[in-house]
Amino acid sequence: MSDIAERYHRLATDFARAVAAVPGDRWSADTPCEGWTARDLVQHVVDTQGMFLGLVGRELGEIPSVDDDPAAAWNAARAVVQADLDDPERAATEFEGFFGQTTFAQAVDQFLGFDLVVHRWDLCRATGQDERISLDDVRWARQAADRFGSNLRHEGVCAQELTPPEGADEQTRLLAHLGRRAW
């Protein structure tokens, strides 16, 4: 298994745990993503898996509905992406991406991995779960955010950067950079 496949597996598993732990009465809770409920956020994450598969001519196929079973929908979507990452030929499929020529695996790592770190925090914040992100993932996500450059601030990506409190830890500084108030 490649480093990218391993990272995706770990981040997708962490996200799955957060989805599975959402209390039944919290699916309509607002998230830090303006206009999105917890259920909307999971739908977005499922949809982006399909979008990236589509960039290389593949599809999610028939998966459960997020409306009916968010955990089953997420687990089905991540299984499809993971299978492609675990197949060296599929992982190496090239396409013209947002930042030029890339591979499926590189795009998954750059974009979907970043989404899994940040949106797990969003989901946990909205549903009263433990919001801690591992320091390694905080640092990795910050590097990914920096590679986005000005694209990070496009509408629908991240809000404008906030000023974190003095002495804020790395996680709080990352989230402030992404326009999220963690304090």
N, C-alpha and C positions, 0 to 999 in steps of 0.2 A: 504494500500500500504506500502511495506517495505521501509526502508531507502534507500536500494540499488535501488529499483524500482523508488523511488522518485528522487534520484540523477541521475540515467540514464535518466529519463524523462527530467529533467532540462538540463542536458548536451546535450542530443540529440536535444532538442528544440533550444538551443543556436547554435548548429552546423547547424541545419536547417535554422535558420535565416541568418547565414553567407552564406550558399549555395544559398539561395534565393536572397541575396543581391549582388552576383557576377555580375558585369557588363558583358554584352554579349561578349564584346571584350577582356575580361580578362581570359577566360577559358584556353587559351594556355600559360598563364603567368607561369614562373618558380616559384616553391615554395622553401622554405628552405630545403626541402627533395630533395637531389641531384637526378637529372634525372626525377623528377616528375613535371608535370604541375598542375594547379589547378584542371583540370578535372581528371587527374591521381590520385590525392590525394583523391578526392571524391570517385573514383572507389575503391581505397584501403580501405577506411572506410566502404563502402558498402560490399566489399568482406569479410572483417574481421567479420562483423555481421554474414554472412553466415558460415564462418569458425567455429565460436564459437557455432552456432546452430548445425553444423555437429558433434561437439565433443560429443553431447548428442543425436545424431541420428535424428536430425530434419533439416529442410531446409528452406531457404527463400521462396521457391516457385517462381512462375512467378512474377517478378517485372519489372518495366520499366527499360530501358537501360540508363546508365549514359551518354552515347553518345547522346542520344535523349533528355533526360530531367533529368539533375542531381538532381534537387530538388525532382521530383517525385520518382526517384530511391531511394534517401536517405529516403524520408518519408515512402515509402513502406517497406524498410529494417528495419528501426527503429520501425515501427509498429509491425512487427513480433517479434522482440526481446522484445519489451515492453509487448506484450501479454503474452509471456512466463514468464517474470519477475512478472507480475501481477497475474499469476496462481501459488499459493504456491507449488503445487505438481511439476509443471514443473521447477519452480525456484530452487527447492531442489534436482533436478536430479543430482546424483553424477557421477563423472568420474575421471579417472586418468589424472590429468593436468600436466602442465609444472613443477609445484612445488609440486607434490604429489596429493593425494586425495582431491577433491574440489567439489563444487556444481556449477551448471550453473550460479546462481546469484553471487556467490563469484568471479568466473572467469570474468563475465561481469564487475563487479565492478573494479576488479584489472586491467584488460587489456583494455577492451573497453572504460571504463570511462576515463582512462588515455589517450587513443588515442583521445577521443573526446575533451579533454581539449587542448592537445598539437596540434592536427591537426586543430582545429578551429583557433588557433593562426597562424599556418602555412598558412592556407587558407586566413585569413585576411591580413597577411603580403603580400602575393602574389597578392592580388586583391585590395589593397588600402583601406581596411576597418579598423575600430577601433580594435586595437590589444589587448586592455586591458583584462586581466583575473582577475576575482574577487580574492581578497586576500585569501578567504577561499578555492577557487579552486587551487590557487597557492600552498598553504600549503598542501592540500590534494594530489595534483599531485606530490609534492616533496616526501611525504611519500610513495606514490605508487612507484616512481622511486627508492627510497632507498630499498624497498622490492625486487626489481628485482636483486639487487646486481650486480655481474659482467655480468649477462645476458643482462643488459642495453646496454652494449657495443658490443654485437654480431652484426655481419654484418646485415644490414637491420633494425636494431632497432634504436639506437641513435649514433650519431657521438661522437668523443672524446670530453671530457669536455673542455670548453674554460675558460679563466680567465676573469671574468667580470670586468668592470671598478671599481675603488675604489668608495665606497659609493653607489653602485648599489642597486636598490630596490629589493624586494624579487622576483618579476616576472623576472627581468633581470637575477638575480642569478640562478633561476630555469632554464631558457632557456639556459644560459651558461652551466649549468650542463648537459643539454641534447644536447649540441653541436650546439646550435643555437645562432647566433649573433643578439641580439635585440637592439644593439646600433649602 
